[in-house]
Amino acid sequence: TMPGTAGGGDTTQTSVGVNGTTGAANDNNTANNSTTGSVAIIDALNDAGSVGSVAGGLVAILANDQFGATVGPTVGANGIKPPTIVVGPNTTLLTATIDAATNQIRVPAGTPPGTYTVEYEICSDPDTTPLACDRAIASVTVANTTVDVVSAVTAPALIGPGQSAIGEVVCTNNGAIAATAVFCTATTVTPGAIVSVGVCTPSAGSTAASLLPGGTLTCALSVTAPGVRGGADEPATILVIDGNTTATNESPGSTNNNTSTGTLAIVDAINDAATVGSVAGGTVIILANDRLGSAVSAPVIGMGGILAPTIVAGANTTLPGATIVAGAINVPAGTAPGSYTVEYEICSQSVSAACDRAIATITVNDTTADMTSAITGLPPSIAPGQTVSGNLVCTNNGPGSASNPTCTVSTTTPGASVVISGSCTPALPLAVPLSAVAPNNTISCPISVTAPLNAGALSEVTPTSIALVGSTSATNENAQQQTNNASSASVVIIDALNDTGTFGSLAGGSVNVLTNDQNGTAAPTVGSGGTNTIAQISSTAPAGGTALSLNPATGIMNVPAGSTPGVYTVVYDLCSVPATTPVATCDRATVTITVDDTSADMTSQIIGLPASMGPGTTVNGSVVCTNAGPFTASNPTCTVATAVPGATAVITGACVASSGSTLTSLAPNGTITCPIAVTAPGNPGAPGDVAATSVVVTSTTGATNEPAPLQTNNGDSETVAIVDAVNETVNIGASGGVVNLLLNDTNGAAGATVGMAGNVTIAQLPGATAPAFGTPLTLDPATGLVNVPANAVPGVYTVPYQICSTNPTAACDTAVATITVSAGAADMGATFPTSGSGSLPISVAPGQTYSGLQLVCTNLGPNLALSPSCSVSVSVGTVSGLSCSPSNPAVLGAGNAITCTFSYTAPGTLGGSDTPPQTVQFTGITNAQNDSDPLNNIVQGVSPSGQITIVIDAINDSAVLPSAIGGVVTLLQNDQLGTTTSPSVSATGVTAPVIVPGVNTTLPGASINPSNQLVVPPGTPSGVYTVEYRICAQAAPTVCDTAIVTITIPAIQSVDPQPVPTLDLKFLLALLMLVGWMGMKTQRRRK
């Protein structure tokens, strides 16, 4: 544990020594029993320093610190690390940093004056464990070293255009120390203004070169305003003076208040122009456009404004008797018309020397009035009791405004009235001070005019028009000007009166509704160039009657001959012509017409027809025509018809009139009865759809004295339903189905149905057909359904049938249903038996025939196979005797098969000849018209390759051997087993060759050794010999082939003895055998 206390105190010790000792009772060397060590103490000591507030500065901290015995330790290895500032309550100068170059505390420039502390820490370098560090506190005093000079401008508050004034600019040092080389001046940015600075005087104890804190420098100021005294509108309203000061040692942050501003408001009187009337005189406002500084409205008279304006007598003032009252020039009443001027002056209230002048130009006009009136906007006509609108317009035609004008209207027509119906424009009486109407201006008043009596009254109105009188006046109008105050207008009264009339229903008639109407004093006229228009508003008619119409071109209303008896009314309006009237004026009246009944009323009815009929059939009934009217029907008619294409409806015999009537004169309630026949379209029993579902038979009747309104019941209709069985054509799949034969059949407009609630019965007719091998289909009469069983023989089936209506007089029709049954999908598959009877041989021999082979072609379903086929082909050799069961069937049921038996003959010839090695590929092919899967139609042999090896081919051999020693001939080296040459005698090869006795074996004593070689006995006489041998396939022992070996043993030639090299008999025999063997090899061939 080190002595002292962590912190800035000075610890006396600079290091600590440590002694270590050891010993033992039997220690024989005490010289090395003791050792020593030393630990240096790091000690940071508190510091103090000061800097200026403007520039800041550095405070040294390491000079008195210690590291062991070293005072002022160095920063670096084996010394101390750079000092760091400790953030906390002991550090109050928060902007302080450690200067990296000097390891001193840096106080920033501009730090506010005051006393601060900064705690820092030093540590040894390198680090120890634990760390060796100490802290200390540096007290930093920041002294105030600022200089701050400011300026202020003083001058009069107001000035007139072109006037001069004096003031001063004062520059003050508000800093903590003396300001050096102080400069104090002033300028202006106001265009046309002049500002100059005179002598500057420092305060006591100071000079411009050194201005003490609180000291001033006062400079004289001279100011001249822009502009010229007079009424011109000066652009500048404020004179701006900018004061400015500087000092060479002023702190950078203190220059923001070096500049100051002073303003002088400019008094500006601006010329005016006004007009007043000669009769009343008037006042002219003169201050409205004058300004006091930046104010654009009239400056006030009094405190903060201007002195009362005064008139300047002289050449610029020509208006006699002019005075100024409350800031306005007064023009005396009765001043002669003309143009005058008045010069006036305004001065500032606070600075009386700040003044300006202006001139007011005043025009005095003639203001006598001349009022006239006019009535406008009324229509030229009006209906009784109607109210129409217009205007009364009073105009001032005088040179002066009309004072206290009036505007009135009246009428002299009895029963009529006229009033001002709303507010006049401008409203009367006129409000002060606008109690006058300017020259050529008007007063417009809406008026309402009401005619005598009520609108639509039946009686005639006595007056034929309304007379109106307008009037106006003004107090400043002389007697001569009052002669045109009055005006007049007239509105014609239109009067429509009700009419009546009576006519017979057969003859009819007409009435002119204008006969008793009036348009003022004249009868109204309509049409081109007429004084009026007439329009029908509404009409009524008795039940069954047609409303009457009014002809707007003539005013005549016709009652047509044959009109329905009863009372008719027509309401109409008689109106003024719109082309001459902004809004047409109308009066309304009613025409009442009575029509007496003088007509017949014919009706017809069809009876006796059945409810239904078949196509092309004929049914009978009657048509009865009756006169239901009050009068005898003249020349009555009675007919029937039908509009159904292909159908007919005719009267088939004589018509009969009821008692008391004839066919040409039918008494009221009398009848005419005629027999009729109706024939449906289409032939009876014809197949196919009849376009019409029913035959609509219509009847009609009439008479020459039957009016049109009574002809609406002349007709009758009856509908006879057509029972129509329609041929069906239906396609059914192999899975079968149900066919509804009634689906497209009809009984009238309804579909044909059977059963308890049905409208037809259905029955199968003879003659149903089916395709070959198929069974005819049957109809279920209870349901109308034909059931097609699954897997029915494909083809076309027909089912003839008949439907009949269920009403008492049954009507029938026949049709044929044609049902085509499709086969659906089948799947033919071909297979060769792989074992047992009919299976293909595993291998074949050249030229051999194999019988009883089979190919099986099976219908794998799910449906009948159509025209199935089954055939065999081979890649080599021939197929013969193909016989199939069943043979060429038309159909083959699902799961059934065609079995074909055939024989196969392999190519080549048994015995010795060289048949080329090859394979035979058996291919079975099957198909059907509806085969859905061609992938299994072809099968090849018994394996995917479909190939059967033609295995055995024994090939003839030849050899030349010496007689004396005989020899061996290899048999198998050129024989073949399939594609293998020189087959081995083994389970996968051939059987051991055997000699075939017979004519082809001529070598006596021939044999075959265990190496499958032909042995030629020694001593065989010379000559040509043959030996036939046989080999068979091990896998098929019955498949064999033979070959012939030809052996030539040449005769020995006699020769003279010649000396030859001596060889013993052993070597000579060996040499002969070698020559013989090579000869045999050379002559052997493959056939």
Buried (B, 14 or more C-beta within 10 A) or exposed (E): EBEEEBBBEEBEBBEEEEEEEEEEEEEEEEEEEEEEEEEBBBBBBBBEBEBBBBEBBBBBBBEBBBBBEBBEBEBEEEEBBBBBBBEEEBBBBEEBEBEEEEBBBBBBBBBEBEEBBBBBBBBBBEEEEEEBBBBBBBBBBBEEBBBBBBBBBBBBBBBBBBBEBEBBBBBBBBBBBBBBBBBBBBBBEBEBBEBEBEEBEBBEEBBBEBBBBEBBBBBBBBBBBBBEBBBBBBEBBEBBBBBBBBBEBBBEEBBEEBBBEBBBBBBBBBBBEBEBBBBBBBBBBBBEBBBBBEBEEBBBBEEEBBBEBBBBEEEBBBBEEBEBEEBBBBBBEEBEBEEBBBBBBBBBBBBEEBBBBBBBBBEBBEBBBBBBBBBEBBBBBBBBBBBBBBBBBBBBBBBBBBBBBBBBBEBEBEBBBBBBEEEBEBEBEBEEEEBBBBBEBBBBBBBBBBBBBEBBBEEEBEBBBBBBBBBBBBEBBEEEBBEBBEBEBEBBBBBBBBBEBEBBBBBBBBBEBBEBBBBBEEEBBBEEEBBBBBBBEEBBBBEBBBEBEBBBEBBBBBBBBBBBBBEBBBBBBBBBBEEEBEEBBBBBBBBBBBBBBBBBBBBBBBEEBBBBBBBBBEBEBBBBBBBBBEBBBEEBBBBBBBEBEBBBBBBEEEBEBBEEBEBEBBBBEBBBBBBBBBBBBBEBBBBBBBEBBBBBBBBBBBBEBBBBBBBEBBBBBBBBBBBBBBBBEBEBBBBBBEBBBBBBBBBBEEEBBBEEEBBBBBEBEEEBBBBEEBEEBEBBEEBBBBBBEEBBBBBEBBBBBBBBBBBEEBBBBBBBBBBEBBBBBBBBBBBBBEEEEBBBBEBBBBBBEBEEBBBBBBBBBBBBBBBBBBBBEBBEBEBEEBEBEEEEBBBBBBEBBBBBBBBBBBBBEBBBBBBEBBBBBBBBBBBBEBBEEEEBBBBBBBEEEBBBBBBBBBBBBBBBBBBBBBBBBBBBBBBBBBEBBEBEBEEEBBBBBBBBEEEBBBBEEBEBEEEBBBBBEEEBEEEEBBBBBBBBBBBBEEBBBBBBBBBBBBEEEEEEEEEEEEEEEEEEBEEEBEEBBEBBEEEBEEE
